[in-house]
Amino acid sequence: MHDKTLAEQARDLEQGAYSSEELTRHYLERISALDPQLNSYITAAADSALAGARAADTLRAAGEAGPLTGIPLAHKDIFCTDGIKTSCGSKMLDNFIAPYDATVVTRLKEAGMLTLGKTNMDEFAMGSSNETSFYGPVKNPWNTTTVPGGSSGGSAAAVAARLAPAATGTDTGGSIRQPAALCGITGLKPTYGRVSRYGMIAFASSLDQAGPLTQTAEDAALLLNAMAGFDLHDSTSLERPVPDYTADLGADLKGLKIGLIKEHFDPGLDAGVADAVDAALAEYKKLGAEVVEISLPNTHLSVPAYYVVAPAECSSNLSRFDGVRFGYRCENPTDLADLYKRSRGEAFGPEVKRRIMVGTYALSAGYYDAYYIKAQQARRLIRDDFVQAFESVDVIMGPTAPSPAFKLGEKADDPITMYLSDIYTIAANLAGLPAMSVPAGFVNNLPVGLQIIGNYFDEARLLNVAHRYQQVTDWHQRIPKGFE
Amino acid sequence: MSLDKSDVEKIAHLARLAIDEADIPGYADNLSNILEMVEQMNAVDTTEVTPMAHPLDAVQPLREDRVTETDQRERFQAQAPSVEDGLYLVPRVVE
């Protein structure tokens, strides 16, 4: 069962090949048996998953099933789930059980899906290797001495190891696409504002966006159909009609204009990754696409601008964790200042502290213009480069990450080197554009991802472009050894 | 920008973060390196560029001002470290 895609499982359930309860039980057994090797889940939710599966089977027997009814999935532990612990990978929220569901969780439940559990992640989504989690690192199922990427590392590893047919994630600077690339799966970050962020614990509010991590583009389309749309509870969600993302998956790519980002083929790019991207472009040419080189001259400002905007917004968002209303509180505070300082000091890990401090500094009196305003100006230049590029091309491509999965611990002590893992993904967040990563080969038995960036609200085209590639390649069907 | 021990102490105070004395030099190094990296932005002249707050230049939507939420105080306070009679308890701030 677990070697099937979500779309295939949906057909099997419809035809009665197995029940939702059997499918869910199968995944729960795999999680118990195999996840100790990976640590991809923080919480498995066996009882509620099985109850949901039985309810889905009853619904189906009554003839009321939709396309996703009875399919299990995993949620990144950043999405609030009523009754199941939501830790955000932090000691701060180790005792937190949200009193409500995030809109993404509600919508997928309403579509008939059930929650297998909550996946591991970098603490408060700050990291690119899943090593900053309070619950310990996640291991990459392709090679357990390497990282799965981050921050949605648990979601990516769980889908790659077939410990869930699909998972949700969030992407502030690459946190869906980079782990999808390193784990050999498909990941989509939609347009900023496309998916509601209500109940998704905030990191950097002008960048955060939720999306699916799946085996295939077709599965991502099915999930996005359920996830996308306006939400009154999220003032940044946009009131735009949601198309059926599966409708044009098979559309012909003849005449598609692909822009290849010149600046992303820099000396920092692994030669094997560059070869894999070249090979993917050759496939696209065979499918009738035309490839032209484009330039994004301000793209080198992405990492610097991001490491002002994201920490500044995080320092503001994380001020809510004060040890008063929920979350961790230190023992025996002497006064209110001591309560705030020690609760935060004892419960946040080093990377979260670093980013809060960088942000606090950048926003402090006398520095605001030099850092935050400057970064917002750089951000407009980065955005304008894309706007100009999309006047002559339909989609933009390049590598998702500069290298395949790196070793656990290799970059953990050097923040700047770690930040450069997201060098190709950050620009799409700063511009608010939709972007995907699709499996495009292997280097030293580790997966490589191809990044596809689209114009605003052009998710359907991204999915179409990814799907046609997946029809002529089988990288996305590979399953790591030991998890077949 | 290179930060020293007293800068880190000041920032940690502003951020209400208790930092172990022994960790301060490490943070001073990290933060200095990060600031040096972000200052690469200064190589580009942005004098005439309008700062971008939202990728689609969207404005804040407004809704009718009416009560839409029900009172769930007890449910929410069940999460709190310390409450009494519906109030959050913290160390005394007024003598």
Interface residues (C-beta under 8 A of the other chain):
Chain A: F96 I97 P99 Y192 G193 S206 L232 S235 T236 L238 E239 N298 H300 L301 V303 P304 A305 Y307 V308 S315 S319 D322 G323 V324 R325 F326 G327 Y328 R329 P333 T334 D335 L336 A337 D338 L339 Y340 K341 R342 R344 G345 E346 F348 P350 K353 R354 I356 M357 V358 T360 Y361 A362 S364 Y371 I373 K374 A375 Q376 Q377 A378 R379 R380 L381 R383 P415 I416 Y419 L430 A431 G432 L433 Y456
Chain B: L3 V8 I11 A12 H13 L14 A15 R16 L17 A18 I19 D20 D23 Y27 N30 L31 N33 I34 L35 M37 V38 E39 Q40 M41 N42 V44 T46 V49 T50 P51 M52 A53 H54 P55 L56 A58 Q60 P61 R63 Q72 R75 F76 Q77 A78 Q79 A80 P81 S82 Y88 V90 P91 R92 V93
